[in-house]
Amino acid sequence: MAGAATGRVALLSIRPQYADEILAGRKRVEFRRRPLPHDVTQVVIYATAPVARVVGVFQIEAIDSTTPSEAWQHYHQVGGIGQEAFDAYYDGTDTAHVIRIRAVQAAESPFPLSEVDESLRPPQSFTYLRDRRWARASWLLQRREQPEGLLQPA
């Protein structure tokens, strides 16, 4: 899956506990306050500190925009987050953007962003991985080096 993308590829910063849940297949949606453009078809998962590594990639099934209460009602069982944390995350906003996840692939050996490009930094919301960066990330996602667990702190 980490080969040629049919649409745009986005790099998302995701907290390690949620990245773990996505990779394990228990979290099948990613909740966001800001929308991803609808031409984004793949997401590269960057697990934030203390992991600070690219840990996988997934394809986007669909992106739904709705109210936070409707998002909770429809997706709480596959959202990988408790209601208190969900409510705190969406406090002060009227719209919840729900990225429906499919075809998750864990990185063979998680890697820092600097291996993709020395100037690449973790995005606040998202950033596009264009041609050269996506080609490099795609190759790194399939590279095998570390036999130990996926989410080791940096």
Order of alpha helices (4+ residues) and beta strands (2+ residues): beta-alpha-beta-beta-beta-alpha-alpha-beta-beta-alpha
